[in-house]
């Protein structure tokens, strides 16, 4: 069986978010693992595609739904929202 065969999962949003949080904890506290980080990014993209909302969340969710791959989503996100996201993530806008 080829290792690149896709596996399709369907999880309730709440369970997917719990798995995402667990992966994030492993990434932050464990041994660096590029495969784990990539898996976490894919899961974050698909969680976002399942969400609804308003404002920035709605825009990111729409970009996630339109993208066929993680890379397409990240490129679209960076192209359309990069300056906004950079501003939100800057040290000046973080709580002390």
Residue frames as a rotation matrix with the C-alpha (Angstrom) as fourth column:
UNK 1
0.583 0.813 0.000 0.00
0.813 -0.583 0.000 0.00
0.000 0.000 -1.000 0.00
UNK 2
-0.164 -0.664 0.730 1.54
0.577 -0.665 -0.475 3.33
0.800 0.343 0.492 -1.01
UNK 3
-0.471 -0.108 -0.876 2.24
0.860 -0.277 -0.428 5.69
-0.197 -0.955 0.223 1.87
UNK 4
-0.978 0.045 -0.201 0.80
-0.076 -0.986 0.148 8.66
-0.192 0.160 0.968 -0.01
UNK 5
-0.471 0.882 0.007 -2.74
0.557 0.291 0.778 7.25
0.684 0.370 -0.628 -0.20
UNK 6
-0.589 0.277 0.759 -5.13
-0.532 -0.840 -0.105 9.72
0.609 -0.466 0.642 1.40
UNK 7
-0.675 0.465 -0.572 -7.10
0.716 0.598 -0.359 8.85
0.175 -0.652 -0.737 4.51
UNK 8
-0.411 0.637 0.652 -10.45
-0.175 -0.757 0.630 10.57
0.895 0.145 0.422 4.87
UNK 9
-0.754 0.176 -0.633 -11.81
0.654 0.296 -0.696 11.25
0.065 -0.939 -0.338 8.34
UNK 10
-0.076 0.735 0.674 -15.00
0.010 -0.675 0.737 12.83
0.997 0.062 0.044 9.53
UNK 11
-0.620 -0.142 -0.771 -14.99
0.762 0.123 -0.635 14.19
0.186 -0.982 0.032 13.05
UNK 12
0.660 0.748 -0.076 -17.38
0.734 -0.619 0.280 16.48
0.162 -0.240 -0.957 14.84
UNK 13
0.434 -0.489 0.757 -15.87
0.018 -0.835 -0.550 19.98
0.901 0.252 -0.354 14.97
UNK 14
0.739 -0.111 0.665 -15.41
-0.664 -0.287 0.690 19.77
0.114 -0.952 -0.286 18.75
UNK 15
0.799 -0.456 0.393 -13.40
0.248 0.844 0.476 16.53
-0.548 -0.282 0.787 18.49
UNK 16
0.523 -0.617 0.588 -11.29
0.716 -0.055 -0.696 17.89
0.461 0.785 0.413 15.62
UNK 17
0.521 -0.307 0.796 -10.49
-0.374 -0.921 -0.109 20.96
0.767 -0.241 -0.595 17.73
UNK 18
0.828 -0.217 0.517 -9.49
-0.448 0.298 0.843 18.71
-0.337 -0.930 0.150 20.65
UNK 19
0.664 -0.616 0.424 -7.13
0.702 0.709 -0.069 16.71
-0.259 0.344 0.903 18.40
UNK 20
0.480 -0.463 0.745 -5.71
0.365 -0.667 -0.649 19.97
0.798 0.584 -0.151 17.04
UNK 21
0.688 -0.191 0.700 -5.07
-0.635 -0.626 0.453 21.26
0.351 -0.756 -0.552 20.57
UNK 22
0.819 -0.396 0.416 -3.34
0.008 0.732 0.681 17.99
-0.574 -0.555 0.603 21.52
UNK 23
0.536 -0.637 0.554 -1.12
0.823 0.248 -0.510 18.20
0.187 0.730 0.658 18.43
UNK 24
0.549 -0.295 0.782 -0.30
-0.086 -0.951 -0.298 21.81
0.832 0.096 -0.547 19.24
UNK 25
0.809 -0.235 0.538 0.73
-0.564 -0.054 0.824 20.81
-0.164 -0.971 -0.176 22.78
UNK 26
0.714 -0.557 0.425 2.95
0.504 0.830 0.240 18.02
-0.486 0.043 0.873 21.42
UNK 27
0.492 -0.520 0.698 4.59
0.635 -0.334 -0.696 20.41
0.595 0.786 0.166 18.98
UNK 28
0.579 -0.212 0.787 5.24
-0.400 -0.915 0.048 23.02
0.710 -0.343 -0.615 21.67
UNK 29
0.571 -0.286 0.770 6.52
-0.789 0.068 0.610 20.63
-0.227 -0.956 -0.187 24.35
UNK 30
0.775 -0.201 0.600 7.91
0.155 0.980 0.128 17.64
-0.613 -0.006 0.790 22.49
UNK 31
-0.353 -0.910 0.217 10.71
0.330 0.096 0.939 16.79
-0.875 0.403 0.267 20.15
UNK 32
-0.143 0.299 -0.943 10.39
-0.740 -0.665 -0.099 18.74
-0.657 0.684 0.316 16.89
UNK 33
-0.468 0.101 0.878 8.69
0.451 0.881 0.139 16.62
-0.760 0.461 -0.458 14.25
UNK 34
-0.847 0.097 -0.523 8.02
-0.427 -0.711 0.559 18.15
-0.318 0.697 0.643 10.81
UNK 35
-0.765 0.607 -0.215 5.39
0.248 0.585 0.772 15.51
0.595 0.537 -0.598 10.00
UNK 36
-0.301 0.648 -0.700 3.46
0.940 0.079 -0.332 16.34
-0.160 -0.758 -0.633 13.15
UNK 37
-0.557 0.041 -0.830 3.60
0.075 -0.992 -0.100 20.06
-0.827 -0.118 0.549 12.38
UNK 38
-0.925 0.216 -0.312 2.33
-0.348 -0.160 0.924 19.48
0.149 0.963 0.223 8.83
UNK 39
-0.555 0.749 -0.362 -0.51
0.657 0.661 0.361 17.30
0.510 -0.038 -0.859 10.12
UNK 40
-0.321 0.399 -0.859 -1.46
0.741 -0.460 -0.490 20.01
-0.590 -0.794 -0.148 12.62
UNK 41
-0.762 0.001 -0.648 -1.54
-0.295 -0.891 0.345 22.62
-0.577 0.454 0.679 9.83
UNK 42
-0.842 0.496 -0.212 -3.77
-0.011 0.378 0.926 20.39
0.539 0.782 -0.313 7.66
UNK 43
-0.356 0.732 -0.580 -6.15
0.917 0.394 -0.066 19.83
0.180 -0.555 -0.812 10.56
UNK 44
-0.477 0.143 -0.867 -6.27
0.361 -0.868 -0.342 23.57
-0.801 -0.476 0.362 11.32
UNK 45
-0.918 0.112 -0.381 -7.11
-0.386 -0.474 0.791 24.29
-0.092 0.873 0.478 7.66
UNK 46
-0.645 0.699 -0.308 -9.95
0.271 0.586 0.764 21.74
0.715 0.409 -0.567 7.60
UNK 47
-0.351 0.510 -0.786 -11.33
0.896 -0.060 -0.439 22.92
-0.271 -0.858 -0.436 10.97
UNK 48
-0.671 0.047 -0.740 -11.40
-0.045 -0.999 -0.022 26.46
-0.740 0.019 0.672 9.66
UNK 49
-0.910 0.334 -0.248 -13.20
-0.262 0.002 0.965 25.33
0.322 0.943 0.086 6.49
UNK 50
-0.456 0.759 -0.465 -15.94
0.709 0.626 0.326 23.83
0.538 -0.181 -0.823 8.68
UNK 51
-0.534 0.196 -0.823 -16.48
0.673 -0.491 -0.553 27.01
-0.512 -0.849 0.130 10.67
UNK 52
0.228 0.581 0.781 -18.84
0.762 -0.606 0.228 29.88
0.606 0.543 -0.581 10.12
UNK 53
-0.117 -0.247 -0.962 -18.65
0.858 -0.513 0.028 33.34
-0.500 -0.822 0.272 11.56
UNK 54
0.924 0.347 0.161 -18.30
0.382 -0.825 -0.416 36.97
-0.011 0.446 -0.895 10.74
UNK 55
0.764 -0.619 -0.184 -15.47
-0.557 -0.776 0.296 39.31
-0.326 -0.124 -0.937 9.97
UNK 56
-0.113 -0.949 -0.294 -11.97
-0.994 0.108 0.033 37.88
0.001 0.296 -0.955 9.78
UNK 57
-0.494 -0.019 0.869 -13.08
-0.308 0.939 -0.154 34.37
-0.813 -0.344 -0.470 10.83
UNK 58
0.566 0.785 0.250 -15.64
0.032 0.282 -0.959 34.26
-0.824 0.551 0.134 8.02
UNK 59
0.659 -0.374 -0.652 -13.08
-0.751 -0.380 -0.541 35.44
-0.045 0.846 -0.532 5.48
UNK 60
-0.457 -0.871 0.177 -10.50
-0.868 0.481 0.122 32.85
-0.191 -0.098 -0.977 6.57
UNK 61
-0.218 0.472 0.854 -13.16
-0.089 0.862 -0.499 30.12
-0.972 -0.185 -0.146 6.57
UNK 62
0.812 0.537 -0.228 -14.17
-0.233 -0.059 -0.971 31.04
-0.535 0.842 0.077 3.02
UNK 63
0.216 -0.827 -0.519 -10.55
-0.968 -0.112 -0.225 30.92
0.128 0.551 -0.825 1.85
UNK 64
-0.600 -0.434 0.672 -10.16
-0.601 0.799 -0.022 27.52
-0.527 -0.417 -0.740 3.53
UNK 65
0.220 0.780 0.585 -13.28
-0.013 0.602 -0.798 26.15
-0.975 0.168 0.143 1.85
UNK 66
0.833 0.126 -0.539 -12.17
-0.493 -0.276 -0.825 27.33
-0.253 0.953 -0.167 -1.61
UNK 67
-0.068 -0.981 -0.181 -8.67
-0.994 0.051 0.099 25.85
-0.087 0.186 -0.979 -1.36
UNK 68
0.735 0.295 -0.611 -8.05
-0.457 0.881 -0.125 22.38
0.501 0.371 0.782 -2.68
UNK 69
0.252 -0.725 -0.641 -4.82
0.642 0.620 -0.450 21.91
0.724 -0.298 0.622 -0.73
UNK 70
0.547 -0.172 -0.819 -3.17
0.744 -0.348 0.570 23.24
-0.383 -0.921 -0.063 2.39
UNK 71
-0.526 -0.850 -0.032 -0.63
0.712 -0.461 0.530 25.05
-0.465 0.256 0.848 0.24
UNK 72
-0.424 0.467 0.776 -3.36
0.596 -0.501 0.628 26.75
0.682 0.729 -0.065 -1.82
UNK 73
0.665 0.694 -0.276 -5.08
0.643 -0.344 0.684 27.87
0.380 -0.632 -0.675 1.39
UNK 74
0.285 -0.621 -0.730 -1.88
0.735 -0.347 0.582 29.23
-0.615 -0.703 0.358 2.93
UNK 75
-0.727 -0.528 0.439 -0.99
0.683 -0.498 0.534 31.10
-0.063 0.688 0.723 -0.26
UNK 76
-0.071 0.800 0.596 -4.48
0.548 -0.468 0.693 32.61
0.834 0.376 -0.405 -0.56
UNK 77
0.710 0.310 -0.632 -4.47
0.702 -0.254 0.665 33.52
0.046 -0.916 -0.399 3.14
UNK 78
-0.124 -0.862 -0.491 -1.08
0.747 -0.407 0.526 35.17
-0.654 -0.302 0.694 2.90
UNK 79
-0.709 -0.129 0.693 -1.96
0.652 -0.496 0.574 37.02
0.270 0.859 0.436 -0.32
UNK 80
0.008 0.861 0.508 -5.30
0.396 -0.469 0.789 38.37
0.918 0.194 -0.345 0.88
UNK 81
0.881 0.471 0.041 -4.85
0.113 -0.295 0.949 38.70
0.459 -0.831 -0.313 4.61
UNK 82
0.166 -0.922 -0.350 -1.10
0.829 0.323 -0.457 38.75
0.534 -0.214 0.818 5.21
UNK 83
-0.570 -0.432 0.699 -0.82
0.070 -0.873 -0.483 42.41
0.819 -0.226 0.528 6.22
UNK 84
0.325 0.762 0.560 -3.83
-0.636 -0.263 0.726 42.14
0.700 -0.592 0.399 8.55
UNK 85
0.883 0.009 -0.469 -2.57
0.249 0.838 0.486 38.93
0.398 -0.546 0.737 10.17
UNK 86
-0.135 -0.990 -0.035 0.95
0.689 -0.068 -0.721 40.32
0.712 -0.121 0.692 10.50
UNK 87
-0.372 0.064 0.926 -0.47
-0.382 -0.920 -0.090 43.31
0.846 -0.387 0.366 12.34
UNK 88
0.664 0.711 0.233 -2.50
-0.540 0.240 0.807 41.14
0.517 -0.661 0.543 14.68
UNK 89
0.796 -0.396 -0.458 0.47
0.506 0.851 0.144 38.88
0.333 -0.346 0.877 15.42
UNK 90
0.042 -0.849 0.527 2.96
0.083 -0.522 -0.849 41.68
0.996 0.080 0.048 16.03
UNK 91
-0.480 -0.351 -0.804 4.46
0.783 0.242 -0.573 42.03
0.396 -0.904 0.159 19.49
UNK 92
-0.960 0.100 0.260 2.90
-0.166 -0.955 -0.246 45.47
0.224 -0.279 0.934 19.84
UNK 93
-0.168 0.986 -0.011 -0.59
-0.760 -0.122 0.638 43.95
0.628 0.116 0.770 19.74
UNK 94
-0.119 0.075 -0.990 0.02
0.342 0.939 0.030 41.15
0.932 -0.335 -0.138 22.25
UNK 95
0.873 0.407 0.267 -1.04
-0.153 -0.291 0.944 41.22
0.462 -0.866 -0.192 25.86
UNK 96
-0.011 -0.929 0.370 1.87
-0.830 -0.197 -0.522 41.64
0.558 -0.313 -0.769 28.28
